[in-house]
Amino acid sequence: MKILLAEYATAVGLGGTYEVEGRAMLSTLASSFQRCGHDVVYPTSGPEIQAGRAVRLSGAGEFEKFLESTKVDAGLLIAPDEMQAGFLEILEKNTANLGCSPAAARLCADKLASTKVMKESGVPVAEIVPGPEPCECGCRQYVIKPRSGCGSEGVHISSSAQVPEGYIATRYVSGMHLSASFVAGKGRFLPLTINRQLIEFEDEKISYNGSQVPYNTPRAGEIWAVAEKAAKALGLSGYAGIDFVVGDLPRAVDVNARPTTSLIGIVKVMEEEIASLLLARQFGMMPERITVQGMHSFRKNDLGIQ
């Protein structure tokens, strides 16, 4: 099959951490599809990876045209959350979508709306705080984050729930920062790995700096049950990841309706090919379970493009 892998940061040259992580995910996915015997094509602003065929774009405006015109059997998109739904609509007009639906991507890009949907469905979440609380409530901490956005950009801890326009406040939850990666859709939910997120706290800022894949926890069954309930409530399909803070309960704090950076470690420890799982989800039958051996840790600063 001919596969389109459209990773936006690499395609338009966003630079910074977005492009570093994006190109690492692109390389991981392209290598997997190539190992499975498929032809891969991907757009780039210049940098190339060692798998697939690169198509040079001269600017961000060409990305949509590339999605519209490239003739392939199936495609997978990785883009900033707020842009993903629109690009997915274009992709689906042209080929089979190996990832999330535009509707689910649009819902998950809105952290306020997706949190409300999960809460209404019985998924434990970090509580949304609509505004400043009275002093008699005592001293409290809140996580302030963009209502729409990916990664840990703009996320910080505050003693006030007062937020600027475009941001939301959630109650700060103590616990271990983990993520659950899975492939879902068409009535199936296939767990991949639970990962420990390497989170750094500096000057009230919260930043993600890598993952340990997998992280073996006695609460795995509890986490997977919550992840599956959230995936169903949000209509997730393809590869997706949910970030949790695991304390009294596994509380969902963020949902990624697209490939995540943890995938870089997952392919190092999973016997199955991620490419075959994504194609099986779309065109065939996924296995009941996957096989994981060993452990792989990485930090963002050390990501290399292979």
KOLKE-155639 format. One line per field, with one value per residue: x, y, z negated of N, C-alpha, C in turn. Coordinates in steps of 0.001 Angstrom, whole numbers. Layout:
! KOLKE-155639
n.xx: X | ...
n.yy: Y | ...
n.zz: Z | ...
ca.xx: X | ...
ca.yy: Y | ...
ca.zz: Z | ...
c.xx: X | ...
c.yy: Y | ...
c.zz: Z | ...
***
This chain:
! KOLKE-155639
n.xx: 834 | 320 | 1267 | 472 | 2135 | 1558 | 3061 | 2790 | 4585 | 7136 | 6585 | 6102 | 8148 | 8167 | 9946 | 11817 | 10693 | 8366 | 8912 | 11111 | 10059 | 7949 | 9234 | 10654 | 8559 | 7466 | 9589 | 9663 | 7146 | 7213 | 9341 | 8275 | 6052 | 7472 | 9016 | 6984 | 6514 | 5323 | 4893 | 5982 | 5136 | 5940 | 5447 | 7771 | 9592 | 12172 | 14172 | 15026 | 14090 | 15199 | 13530 | 10963 | 9615 | 10433 | 8620 | 9090 | 7883 | 7094 | 6038 | 3742 | 1209 | 1004 | 479 | -2208 | -2993 | -1336 | -2389 | -4839 | -4254 | -2458 | -2158 | -2945 | -3247 | -3938 | -3834 | -2122 | -2320 | -491 | -806 | -886 | -3179 | -5347 | -5545 | -5961 | -8516 | -9599 | -7659 | -7914 | -10447 | -9975 | -8119 | -9704 | -11405 | -9854 | -8566 | -8302 | -8539 | -6228 | -6228 | -7731 | -11188 | -12438 | -14393 | -13968 | -11353 | -11719 | -13277 | -11502 | -9486 | -10461 | -10057 | -11727 | -14336 | -13915 | -13156 | -15512 | -17227 | -16012 | -16260 | -19068 | -19487 | -18582 | -15853 | -13008 | -11663 | -9415 | -10706 | -12513 | -12176 | -14228 | -13684 | -12195 | -11993 | -13650 | -11981 | -12331 | -12181 | -9624 | -6028 | -5224 | -4118 | -3801 | -3924 | -3066 | -3872 | -3703 | -6847 | -7003 | -4517 | -1306 | 924 | 3033 | 3110 | 2718 | 1573 | 1099 | 1484 | -626 | -1651 | -4024 | -7221 | -7852 | -7917 | -6396 | -7895 | -8793 | -7659 | -7884 | -8668 | -7751 | -8263 | -5422 | -3900 | -2435 | -65 | 1173 | 2537 | 1358 | 861 | -1442 | -1263 | -2858 | -4714 | -7693 | -11183 | -13973 | -15420 | -13455 | -10788 | -7506 | -5045 | -1791 | 759 | 1389 | 2827 | 5469 | 5600 | 8113 | 8199 | 8887 | 9146 | 9457 | 9903 | 7117 | 6276 | 5195 | 6581 | 6976 | 9371 | 10055 | 9787 | 9271 | 9003 | 7644 | 5736 | 5553 | 2878 | 928 | -1617 | -2523 | -4779 | -6895 | -6266 | -6411 | -9107 | -10326 | -9195 | -10270 | -12994 | -12954 | -12025 | -14169 | -16215 | -15314 | -15117 | -12758 | -10352 | -7996 | -4485 | -4090 | -3580 | -3808 | -3266 | -2603 | -3000 | -2179 | -3502 | -5551 | -7412 | -7153 | -6859 | -7931 | -6137 | -5415 | -6013 | -4893 | -5671 | -4244 | -1060 | 1448 | 4385 | 5292 | 5184 | 7644 | 9151 | 7522 | 7650 | 10120 | 9873 | 7702 | 6627 | 4958 | 4293 | 3628 | 2540 | 1192 | -806 | -2320 | -3241 | -4682 | -6692 | -8138 | -8668 | -8834 | -8657 | -7816 | -5312 | -5950 | -4296 | -1078 | 2504 | 4971 | 8328 | 11001 | 12294 | 12232 | 13684 | 13534 | 14568 | 13372 | 15391 | 17288 | 16391 | 16863 | 16948 | 16186
n.yy: -1203 | 2326 | 4862 | 7881 | 10001 | 12661 | 15013 | 17894 | 19851 | 19207 | 19396 | 22109 | 23431 | 24307 | 24509 | 24476 | 22696 | 21461 | 20655 | 18972 | 16848 | 16120 | 15308 | 13136 | 11386 | 11077 | 9784 | 7402 | 6245 | 6105 | 4347 | 2012 | 1461 | 1071 | -1181 | -3003 | -3352 | -1344 | 1540 | 4768 | 8186 | 11553 | 14977 | 17725 | 20545 | 20642 | 19116 | 15628 | 12206 | 8809 | 6980 | 6259 | 8529 | 11809 | 14844 | 18018 | 20980 | 24411 | 26218 | 26949 | 27176 | 25266 | 22876 | 22034 | 21735 | 19645 | 17551 | 17337 | 16544 | 14403 | 11129 | 8288 | 5155 | 5196 | 7404 | 9196 | 11657 | 14111 | 16855 | 20202 | 20448 | 22289 | 22641 | 20241 | 18978 | 20305 | 19718 | 16942 | 16609 | 17352 | 15372 | 13041 | 13305 | 12555 | 10099 | 6959 | 7361 | 6815 | 7600 | 9563 | 10645 | 13682 | 14927 | 13882 | 14742 | 17512 | 17821 | 16884 | 18740 | 20892 | 21538 | 22172 | 21404 | 18650 | 17677 | 18070 | 16290 | 13826 | 13798 | 13766 | 11236 | 9617 | 9429 | 9849 | 13048 | 15893 | 18439 | 21088 | 24501 | 27163 | 29843 | 32422 | 31392 | 31783 | 33284 | 31913 | 29297 | 28540 | 28104 | 27180 | 25239 | 25552 | 24339 | 26036 | 26281 | 26407 | 26550 | 25330 | 23498 | 21848 | 19539 | 20716 | 23414 | 26651 | 25823 | 26060 | 26277 | 27805 | 29931 | 31075 | 30959 | 32644 | 33320 | 34155 | 35200 | 32488 | 30497 | 27835 | 26768 | 24139 | 22084 | 21481 | 18328 | 15881 | 13308 | 10512 | 11099 | 9731 | 8129 | 6681 | 4682 | 3679 | 1796 | 2401 | 2060 | 1303 | -307 | -1595 | -1823 | -1549 | -1974 | -548 | 528 | 1608 | 4554 | 6245 | 9628 | 11991 | 14615 | 18007 | 20492 | 23837 | 27002 | 27310 | 26453 | 23837 | 21189 | 18794 | 16263 | 13838 | 10182 | 7083 | 3908 | 696 | 1666 | -191 | -768 | -1508 | -603 | -836 | -2152 | -593 | 1885 | 1287 | 641 | 3118 | 4580 | 3260 | 3812 | 6591 | 6804 | 5722 | 7535 | 9870 | 9166 | 8183 | 7075 | 5013 | 5490 | 6793 | 8836 | 9210 | 11419 | 11033 | 11890 | 10028 | 9427 | 9439 | 8468 | 7377 | 10152 | 11773 | 14151 | 15220 | 14755 | 13197 | 13054 | 11663 | 10453 | 10251 | 11448 | 9345 | 7144 | 6816 | 5423 | 3190 | 1632 | 526 | -1433 | -3034 | -5976 | -6224 | -4421 | -985 | 78 | -2090 | -2522 | -157 | -300 | -2668 | -1913 | -195 | -1640 | -4376 | -6850 | -6217 | -7578 | -9397 | -8690 | -7165 | -7781 | -6983 | -6329 | -5635 | -2294 | 1167 | 4326 | 7825 | 11193 | 14457 | 16217 | 14542 | 13396 | 11819 | 11862 | 9301
n.zz: 0 | 524 | -1590 | -3195 | -5343 | -7199 | -8847 | -10516 | -11672 | -10698 | -7991 | -7507 | -8744 | -11525 | -13635 | -16772 | -19772 | -18860 | -16214 | -16610 | -18187 | -16509 | -14109 | -15057 | -15717 | -13168 | -11842 | -13308 | -12713 | -9877 | -9474 | -10566 | -8860 | -6506 | -7145 | -7171 | -4544 | -3015 | -870 | -1615 | -1760 | -2490 | -3492 | -3609 | -4867 | -4234 | -5845 | -5888 | -6552 | -7196 | -6037 | -3674 | -1133 | -511 | 5 | 1049 | -388 | 170 | -1560 | -4320 | -3271 | -1300 | -2486 | -2882 | -190 | 513 | -1037 | 205 | 2823 | 3050 | 4079 | 2468 | 632 | -2047 | -4887 | -7530 | -9971 | -11777 | -13708 | -15156 | -17869 | -17636 | -14913 | -13796 | -13243 | -10966 | -8992 | -8959 | -7880 | -5260 | -4536 | -4739 | -2591 | -551 | -1025 | -2923 | -6382 | -8853 | -11410 | -14024 | -13978 | -12407 | -14036 | -16635 | -17017 | -17016 | -19327 | -21339 | -21127 | -22448 | -25605 | -27714 | -26865 | -26300 | -28792 | -30240 | -28879 | -29480 | -32290 | -32593 | -31642 | -33600 | -33934 | -35907 | -36457 | -36436 | -38232 | -36713 | -37416 | -37602 | -38198 | -40359 | -43776 | -46969 | -49803 | -52193 | -51516 | -51825 | -51258 | -48010 | -45173 | -41619 | -38260 | -35461 | -32108 | -28484 | -26794 | -24349 | -22774 | -22432 | -24068 | -26764 | -26653 | -27921 | -30314 | -33775 | -37382 | -39785 | -42497 | -42251 | -40698 | -38711 | -35317 | -32148 | -29002 | -26901 | -28370 | -30842 | -34201 | -36320 | -39209 | -41180 | -41264 | -43244 | -42621 | -40633 | -37442 | -34639 | -31433 | -29116 | -26333 | -23340 | -20827 | -19212 | -18202 | -16003 | -17732 | -19191 | -21610 | -22138 | -24374 | -24614 | -26002 | -29396 | -30461 | -32122 | -32683 | -32284 | -34098 | -34629 | -37136 | -37420 | -38671 | -38982 | -36512 | -34362 | -32649 | -30034 | -29637 | -28513 | -28466 | -30254 | -29066 | -29056 | -32037 | -34823 | -36816 | -39720 | -39465 | -36935 | -35764 | -36688 | -35548 | -32793 | -32552 | -33008 | -30908 | -28666 | -29020 | -28726 | -26077 | -24667 | -25356 | -24137 | -21516 | -20302 | -17867 | -16075 | -16849 | -20091 | -23022 | -26559 | -29173 | -32594 | -36077 | -38700 | -41656 | -44280 | -42519 | -39049 | -37289 | -34448 | -32650 | -30248 | -26759 | -23863 | -20650 | -18625 | -17309 | -19864 | -21658 | -23211 | -21583 | -20410 | -22259 | -22581 | -20214 | -20537 | -22424 | -21859 | -20310 | -18066 | -15005 | -14873 | -12591 | -11370 | -13237 | -13093 | -10462 | -10617 | -12358 | -10745 | -8347 | -8864 | -11387 | -14664 | -16920 | -20010 | -22077 | -22731 | -22653 | -24950 | -25619 | -27761 | -28502 | -27730 | -27932 | -27303 | -26715 | -25829 | -25000 | -24007 | -21711 | -18660 | -15100 | -13019
ca.xx: 0 | 998 | 837 | 849 | 2346 | 1582 | 3418 | 2718 | 5754 | 8198 | 6157 | 6138 | 9318 | 7773 | 11101 | 11645 | 10361 | 7323 | 9500 | 11965 | 9198 | 7182 | 10057 | 10965 | 7382 | 7391 | 10598 | 9221 | 6023 | 7635 | 10172 | 7391 | 5321 | 8422 | 9342 | 5831 | 6466 | 4509 | 5556 | 5636 | 5438 | 5704 | 5840 | 8793 | 10085 | 13579 | 14808 | 14549 | 14341 | 15807 | 12500 | 9956 | 9993 | 10125 | 8131 | 9429 | 6891 | 7747 | 5409 | 2629 | 17 | 988 | 165 | -3575 | -3003 | -683 | -3365 | -5924 | -3862 | -1580 | -2919 | -2433 | -4267 | -4327 | -3011 | -2119 | -1988 | -84 | -825 | -1312 | -4551 | -6340 | -5582 | -6070 | -9828 | -9728 | -6798 | -8475 | -11570 | -9377 | -7531 | -10745 | -11985 | -8884 | -8095 | -8707 | -7899 | -5757 | -6244 | -8986 | -12147 | -12416 | -15265 | -13290 | -10190 | -12211 | -13692 | -10344 | -8689 | -11068 | -9850 | -12895 | -15433 | -13599 | -13191 | -16923 | -17768 | -15481 | -16860 | -20460 | -19472 | -18076 | -14400 | -12394 | -10892 | -9006 | -11897 | -12464 | -12546 | -14721 | -13207 | -11614 | -12772 | -13604 | -10821 | -12612 | -11866 | -8246 | -5010 | -5319 | -3298 | -4523 | -3136 | -3565 | -3393 | -4510 | -8026 | -6651 | -3081 | -717 | 2112 | 2972 | 3318 | 1800 | 975 | 1799 | 754 | -931 | -2459 | -5271 | -7944 | -8098 | -7195 | -6563 | -8756 | -8239 | -7087 | -8778 | -8039 | -8202 | -7726 | -4168 | -4042 | -1160 | 13 | 2177 | 2178 | 1438 | 22 | -1878 | -1266 | -3716 | -5338 | -9126 | -12084 | -14797 | -15824 | -12313 | -9856 | -6295 | -4017 | -389 | 1590 | 1285 | 4141 | 5759 | 5994 | 9175 | 7677 | 9741 | 8494 | 10448 | 9294 | 5681 | 5990 | 5164 | 7022 | 7197 | 10721 | 10345 | 8961 | 9743 | 8023 | 6423 | 5877 | 4779 | 2180 | -142 | -2908 | -2708 | -6157 | -7718 | -5963 | -6933 | -10572 | -10667 | -8805 | -11248 | -14236 | -12735 | -11939 | -15530 | -16972 | -14812 | -15148 | -11397 | -10015 | -6588 | -3617 | -4372 | -2976 | -4441 | -2391 | -3252 | -2340 | -2706 | -3439 | -6682 | -7972 | -6484 | -7632 | -7525 | -5830 | -5245 | -6278 | -4255 | -6361 | -3236 | 180 | 2131 | 5823 | 5539 | 5304 | 9071 | 9576 | 6667 | 8131 | 11349 | 9582 | 6553 | 6982 | 4151 | 4563 | 2531 | 1919 | 245 | -1948 | -3152 | -3906 | -5664 | -7830 | -8913 | -9043 | -8922 | -8995 | -6684 | -5120 | -6548 | -3300 | 246 | 3580 | 5969 | 9511 | 12008 | 11898 | 13002 | 13491 | 14122 | 14294 | 13185 | 16651 | 18135 | 15739 | 17595 | 16144 | 16804
ca.yy: 0 | 3614 | 5516 | 9277 | 10423 | 14128 | 15579 | 19314 | 20640 | 18920 | 19830 | 23566 | 23984 | 25073 | 24702 | 24266 | 21368 | 20844 | 19972 | 17891 | 15720 | 15714 | 14567 | 11847 | 10534 | 10790 | 8776 | 6158 | 5690 | 5785 | 3143 | 869 | 1157 | 560 | -2552 | -3832 | -3507 | -312 | 2737 | 5924 | 9516 | 12551 | 16339 | 18330 | 21867 | 20481 | 17961 | 14315 | 11076 | 7711 | 6063 | 6927 | 9485 | 13179 | 15795 | 19337 | 22047 | 25719 | 27064 | 26350 | 27174 | 24097 | 21656 | 21615 | 21273 | 18340 | 16590 | 17206 | 16069 | 13231 | 9898 | 7210 | 4215 | 5567 | 8482 | 9484 | 13071 | 14617 | 18313 | 20859 | 20060 | 23239 | 22594 | 18861 | 18608 | 20819 | 18936 | 15591 | 16666 | 17349 | 14049 | 12025 | 13453 | 12068 | 8737 | 6363 | 8001 | 5836 | 8202 | 9943 | 11358 | 15129 | 15317 | 13562 | 15620 | 18843 | 17762 | 16734 | 19964 | 21812 | 20867 | 22395 | 20567 | 17228 | 17349 | 17976 | 15051 | 12715 | 13824 | 13322 | 9808 | 8893 | 9339 | 10770 | 14102 | 17029 | 19295 | 22435 | 25552 | 28211 | 31182 | 32563 | 30858 | 32660 | 33102 | 30954 | 27951 | 28247 | 28201 | 26073 | 25343 | 25281 | 24215 | 26955 | 25797 | 26866 | 25737 | 24549 | 23487 | 20531 | 19515 | 21419 | 24834 | 27563 | 25208 | 26422 | 26175 | 29111 | 29938 | 31745 | 30373 | 33693 | 32939 | 35045 | 34680 | 31369 | 29543 | 27266 | 26380 | 22895 | 21908 | 20737 | 16979 | 15239 | 11920 | 10174 | 11491 | 8595 | 8216 | 5402 | 4701 | 2594 | 1902 | 2199 | 2319 | 219 | -1178 | -2277 | -1028 | -2344 | -1313 | -706 | 634 | 2704 | 5197 | 7269 | 10889 | 12705 | 15969 | 18926 | 21644 | 24883 | 28334 | 27109 | 25969 | 22389 | 20833 | 17379 | 16121 | 12495 | 9100 | 5716 | 3047 | 1001 | 1786 | -1270 | -293 | -2405 | 19 | -870 | -2502 | 578 | 2917 | 885 | 732 | 4530 | 4985 | 2733 | 4560 | 7911 | 6648 | 5522 | 8770 | 10895 | 8664 | 8113 | 5990 | 5028 | 5638 | 7955 | 8769 | 9997 | 11726 | 10880 | 12023 | 8893 | 9600 | 8686 | 7830 | 7815 | 11293 | 12216 | 15585 | 15671 | 13708 | 13426 | 12267 | 11565 | 9884 | 11025 | 11223 | 8034 | 6157 | 6619 | 4344 | 2001 | 765 | -128 | -2536 | -3794 | -6909 | -5922 | -3154 | -23 | 230 | -3182 | -2328 | 920 | -798 | -3675 | -1185 | 405 | -2538 | -5785 | -7178 | -6061 | -8686 | -9220 | -8064 | -7036 | -8308 | -5969 | -6852 | -4647 | -936 | 2187 | 5693 | 8863 | 12595 | 15279 | 16827 | 13535 | 12776 | 11844 | 11520 | 8149
ca.zz: 0 | 479 | -2822 | -3421 | -6726 | -7137 | -10146 | -10169 | -12080 | -9731 | -6663 | -7335 | -9411 | -12714 | -14489 | -18209 | -20292 | -18033 | -15061 | -17098 | -18548 | -15335 | -13162 | -15680 | -15524 | -11733 | -11539 | -13946 | -11955 | -8514 | -9537 | -10817 | -7626 | -5526 | -7539 | -6824 | -3100 | -2379 | -369 | -2435 | -1254 | -3545 | -3133 | -4460 | -4471 | -3874 | -6492 | -5475 | -7418 | -6452 | -5536 | -2881 | -87 | -898 | 993 | 516 | -330 | 112 | -2572 | -5064 | -2438 | -427 | -3245 | -2544 | 1194 | 532 | -1551 | 1185 | 4155 | 3040 | 4272 | 1625 | 167 | -3409 | -5410 | -8963 | -10197 | -13090 | -13594 | -16394 | -18184 | -17163 | -13452 | -13354 | -12702 | -9601 | -8104 | -8850 | -6943 | -3916 | -4325 | -4550 | -1257 | 420 | -1267 | -4200 | -7528 | -9832 | -12736 | -14661 | -13143 | -12619 | -15161 | -17884 | -17123 | -17388 | -20728 | -22216 | -21068 | -23409 | -26887 | -28559 | -26381 | -26441 | -30224 | -30622 | -28323 | -30264 | -33627 | -32451 | -31339 | -34758 | -33920 | -36866 | -35805 | -37264 | -38227 | -36159 | -38368 | -36699 | -38525 | -41695 | -44883 | -48145 | -50680 | -53256 | -51048 | -52180 | -50214 | -47073 | -43969 | -40393 | -37033 | -34440 | -30818 | -27343 | -26507 | -23164 | -22584 | -22645 | -24897 | -28053 | -26410 | -28593 | -31499 | -35000 | -38645 | -40346 | -43724 | -41890 | -39561 | -37728 | -34109 | -30989 | -27945 | -26174 | -29306 | -31839 | -35464 | -36933 | -40540 | -41203 | -41800 | -43562 | -42207 | -39639 | -36079 | -33730 | -30245 | -28565 | -24868 | -22873 | -19513 | -19439 | -17092 | -15472 | -18819 | -19797 | -22410 | -22293 | -25191 | -24232 | -27203 | -30353 | -30430 | -33118 | -32065 | -32989 | -34222 | -35379 | -37741 | -37613 | -38758 | -38804 | -35174 | -34211 | -31302 | -29721 | -29114 | -28045 | -28990 | -30502 | -28396 | -29812 | -33479 | -35427 | -38003 | -40173 | -39178 | -35485 | -35425 | -36991 | -34554 | -31486 | -32590 | -32854 | -29552 | -27716 | -29184 | -28132 | -24624 | -24163 | -25538 | -23221 | -20148 | -19786 | -16958 | -15735 | -18019 | -20932 | -24344 | -27609 | -30297 | -33886 | -37365 | -39451 | -43093 | -44823 | -41327 | -37827 | -36796 | -33116 | -32631 | -28866 | -25774 | -22571 | -19631 | -17556 | -17844 | -20899 | -21729 | -23829 | -20517 | -20144 | -23145 | -22420 | -19131 | -20985 | -23347 | -21375 | -19245 | -16883 | -14321 | -15030 | -11268 | -11136 | -14140 | -12556 | -9260 | -11037 | -12941 | -9658 | -7252 | -9242 | -12766 | -15564 | -17848 | -21336 | -22939 | -22137 | -23489 | -25294 | -26281 | -28083 | -28861 | -27024 | -28420 | -26467 | -27070 | -24630 | -24561 | -23402 | -20566 | -17404 | -13937 | -12365
c.xx: 872 | 406 | 1355 | 983 | 2550 | 1800 | 3656 | 4004 | 6922 | 7857 | 6330 | 7322 | 8982 | 8960 | 10801 | 11260 | 9286 | 7933 | 10397 | 11129 | 8440 | 7994 | 10468 | 9781 | 7227 | 8364 | 10199 | 8131 | 6447 | 8466 | 9315 | 6624 | 6254 | 8815 | 8213 | 5622 | 5659 | 5383 | 5055 | 6030 | 5105 | 6146 | 6886 | 9156 | 11546 | 14220 | 14187 | 14889 | 14812 | 14803 | 11502 | 10521 | 9521 | 9604 | 8302 | 8258 | 7602 | 7139 | 4227 | 1370 | -98 | 548 | -1228 | -3647 | -2390 | -1634 | -4461 | -5514 | -3044 | -2395 | -2272 | -3587 | -4777 | -3379 | -3157 | -1602 | -1531 | 19 | -1178 | -2803 | -5597 | -6493 | -5976 | -7401 | -9986 | -8896 | -7343 | -9656 | -11071 | -8825 | -8594 | -11454 | -11113 | -8523 | -8634 | -7877 | -7525 | -5803 | -7638 | -9900 | -12022 | -13245 | -14587 | -12071 | -10602 | -12624 | -12482 | -9443 | -9197 | -11023 | -11037 | -14029 | -15147 | -13603 | -14622 | -17540 | -17289 | -16130 | -18295 | -20559 | -18896 | -16580 | -13847 | -11506 | -10363 | -10098 | -11633 | -12936 | -12957 | -14205 | -12643 | -12559 | -12633 | -12462 | -11066 | -12372 | -10434 | -7309 | -5080 | -4412 | -4116 | -3519 | -3806 | -2997 | -4263 | -5701 | -7792 | -5148 | -2527 | 546 | 1922 | 3198 | 2261 | 1156 | 1786 | 887 | 556 | -1738 | -3799 | -5904 | -8355 | -7278 | -7395 | -7467 | -8050 | -7596 | -8172 | -7971 | -8626 | -7584 | -6455 | -4379 | -2652 | -1192 | 1103 | 1667 | 2438 | 615 | -323 | -1965 | -2020 | -4135 | -6806 | -9912 | -12797 | -15118 | -14695 | -11460 | -8657 | -5266 | -2622 | 476 | 1106 | 2694 | 4288 | 6238 | 7052 | 8802 | 8619 | 8924 | 9578 | 9770 | 7805 | 5293 | 6055 | 5584 | 7280 | 8583 | 11068 | 9475 | 9789 | 8648 | 8466 | 6763 | 4958 | 4186 | 1106 | -1537 | -3236 | -4152 | -7101 | -7524 | -6550 | -8459 | -11031 | -10342 | -9814 | -12569 | -14114 | -12701 | -13319 | -16336 | -16598 | -14831 | -13780 | -11219 | -8579 | -5749 | -4013 | -3694 | -3709 | -3440 | -3192 | -2362 | -2988 | -2443 | -4525 | -7385 | -7072 | -7323 | -7079 | -7301 | -5623 | -5460 | -5644 | -4880 | -5475 | -2026 | 862 | 3608 | 6162 | 5720 | 6763 | 9622 | 8801 | 7215 | 9422 | 11069 | 8441 | 6968 | 6214 | 4588 | 3365 | 1812 | 873 | -974 | -2885 | -3902 | -4966 | -6893 | -8733 | -9474 | -9276 | -9359 | -7743 | -6536 | -5782 | -5595 | -1984 | 1278 | 4639 | 7120 | 10505 | 11416 | 12802 | 12658 | 14141 | 13748 | 14196 | 14507 | 17549 | 17550 | 16597 | 16682 | 16871 | 16082
c.yy: 1256 | 4426 | 6953 | 9516 | 11935 | 14687 | 17074 | 20075 | 20441 | 19490 | 21329 | 24218 | 24844 | 25396 | 24366 | 22845 | 20673 | 20052 | 18821 | 16657 | 15207 | 14893 | 13209 | 10882 | 10131 | 9679 | 7413 | 5485 | 5264 | 4504 | 1899 | 483 | 564 | -875 | -3516 | -3944 | -2463 | 848 | 3950 | 7207 | 10516 | 13931 | 16888 | 19714 | 21807 | 19254 | 16643 | 13273 | 9914 | 6675 | 6872 | 7903 | 10875 | 13985 | 17188 | 20305 | 23382 | 26645 | 26368 | 26246 | 25955 | 22828 | 21142 | 21068 | 19886 | 17254 | 16310 | 16421 | 14789 | 11943 | 8748 | 6298 | 4559 | 6643 | 8647 | 10894 | 13295 | 16129 | 18912 | 20657 | 20982 | 23236 | 21219 | 18535 | 19068 | 20041 | 17520 | 15556 | 16646 | 15969 | 13007 | 12141 | 12789 | 10595 | 8214 | 6965 | 6952 | 6368 | 8513 | 10661 | 12861 | 15560 | 15048 | 14456 | 17020 | 18879 | 17721 | 17965 | 21010 | 21150 | 21056 | 21454 | 19088 | 16802 | 17196 | 16676 | 13852 | 12654 | 13320 | 11825 | 8973 | 8694 | 10303 | 11780 | 15071 | 18087 | 20671 | 23425 | 26771 | 29612 | 31233 | 32051 | 31763 | 32303 | 32054 | 29517 | 27557 | 28364 | 26969 | 26316 | 24913 | 25094 | 25091 | 26501 | 26346 | 25947 | 24850 | 24635 | 22124 | 20654 | 20292 | 22919 | 25666 | 27005 | 25591 | 26273 | 27574 | 28941 | 30622 | 31060 | 31425 | 33396 | 33986 | 34398 | 33555 | 30316 | 28979 | 26923 | 25052 | 22803 | 21065 | 19396 | 16405 | 13789 | 11715 | 10522 | 10318 | 8883 | 6806 | 5539 | 3490 | 2836 | 1543 | 2438 | 1090 | -818 | -1913 | -1298 | -1913 | -1573 | -1573 | -659 | 1765 | 3249 | 6187 | 8519 | 11581 | 14193 | 16808 | 20113 | 22677 | 26246 | 28289 | 26673 | 24440 | 22061 | 19332 | 17227 | 14701 | 11459 | 7870 | 4788 | 1580 | 1287 | 745 | -801 | -1291 | -1855 | 8 | -1169 | -1339 | 1667 | 2551 | 967 | 2170 | 5008 | 4500 | 3479 | 5946 | 7830 | 6482 | 6805 | 9824 | 10440 | 8547 | 6918 | 6144 | 5086 | 6901 | 7764 | 9664 | 10179 | 11664 | 11422 | 10976 | 9101 | 8762 | 7883 | 8154 | 8922 | 11751 | 13717 | 16112 | 14482 | 14108 | 12504 | 12107 | 10841 | 10830 | 10648 | 9877 | 6941 | 5842 | 5495 | 3063 | 1070 | 47 | -1374 | -3430 | -4699 | -6617 | -4595 | -2229 | 168 | -853 | -3044 | -1243 | 477 | -1836 | -3000 | -636 | -629 | -3990 | -5984 | -7049 | -7301 | -8379 | -8481 | -7962 | -7575 | -7232 | -6642 | -5727 | -3301 | 35 | 3561 | 6674 | 10227 | 13414 | 15819 | 15850 | 12911 | 12943 | 11433 | 10424 | 7840
c.zz: 0 | -661 | -2873 | -4918 | -6708 | -8530 | -9934 | -10495 | -11125 | -8363 | -6455 | -8045 | -10612 | -13612 | -15937 | -18571 | -19467 | -16882 | -15493 | -17421 | -17325 | -14364 | -13731 | -15540 | -14062 | -11355 | -12092 | -13131 | -10550 | -8489 | -9733 | -9554 | -6573 | -5858 | -7186 | -5320 | -2356 | -1884 | -1140 | -1725 | -2345 | -3062 | -4099 | -3942 | -4046 | -4490 | -6046 | -6529 | -6553 | -5975 | -4720 | -1868 | -488 | 279 | 394 | 704 | -495 | -935 | -3214 | -4215 | -1541 | -1149 | -2902 | -1124 | 1303 | 32 | -520 | 2423 | 4170 | 3092 | 3512 | 1227 | -1228 | -3911 | -6895 | -9166 | -11625 | -12952 | -14948 | -16621 | -17577 | -15633 | -12925 | -12675 | -11257 | -8605 | -7911 | -7889 | -5508 | -3593 | -3999 | -3205 | -194 | 237 | -2583 | -5330 | -8564 | -11260 | -13227 | -13681 | -13375 | -13823 | -16491 | -18094 | -17561 | -18858 | -21652 | -22210 | -22048 | -24781 | -27830 | -28152 | -26599 | -27905 | -30703 | -30115 | -29136 | -31644 | -33582 | -32185 | -32487 | -34779 | -34977 | -36143 | -36855 | -37134 | -37617 | -37215 | -37546 | -36996 | -39932 | -42783 | -46102 | -49080 | -51754 | -52825 | -51399 | -50990 | -49322 | -45879 | -42753 | -39253 | -35985 | -33097 | -29698 | -27124 | -25294 | -22974 | -22883 | -23485 | -26184 | -27890 | -27144 | -29842 | -32724 | -36213 | -39214 | -41630 | -43482 | -40686 | -38542 | -36480 | -33014 | -29957 | -27184 | -27058 | -30212 | -33080 | -35913 | -38321 | -40479 | -41892 | -42054 | -43111 | -41172 | -38237 | -35131 | -32486 | -29788 | -27052 | -24361 | -21431 | -19693 | -18162 | -16613 | -16541 | -19510 | -20583 | -22697 | -23117 | -24630 | -25492 | -28100 | -30518 | -31579 | -32399 | -32919 | -32992 | -35075 | -35872 | -38036 | -37571 | -38420 | -37393 | -35150 | -32784 | -31199 | -29111 | -28694 | -28729 | -29314 | -29997 | -28500 | -31270 | -34108 | -36752 | -38414 | -39895 | -37686 | -35106 | -35622 | -35931 | -33197 | -31445 | -32379 | -31440 | -28522 | -27812 | -28550 | -26611 | -24005 | -24243 | -24502 | -21762 | -19515 | -18857 | -16500 | -16999 | -18772 | -22280 | -25314 | -28739 | -31589 | -35004 | -38256 | -40935 | -43728 | -43732 | -40136 | -37190 | -35454 | -33120 | -31211 | -27936 | -24453 | -21537 | -18395 | -18144 | -18826 | -20931 | -22364 | -22781 | -20206 | -21009 | -22928 | -21351 | -19508 | -21815 | -22872 | -20226 | -17958 | -16266 | -14502 | -13694 | -11031 | -12024 | -13608 | -11311 | -9614 | -11637 | -11842 | -8687 | -7674 | -10674 | -13633 | -16444 | -19196 | -22267 | -22188 | -23129 | -23687 | -26029 | -26515 | -28432 | -28119 | -27589 | -27456 | -27020 | -25783 | -24085 | -23839 | -22146 | -19315 | -16277 | -13169 | -11066
***
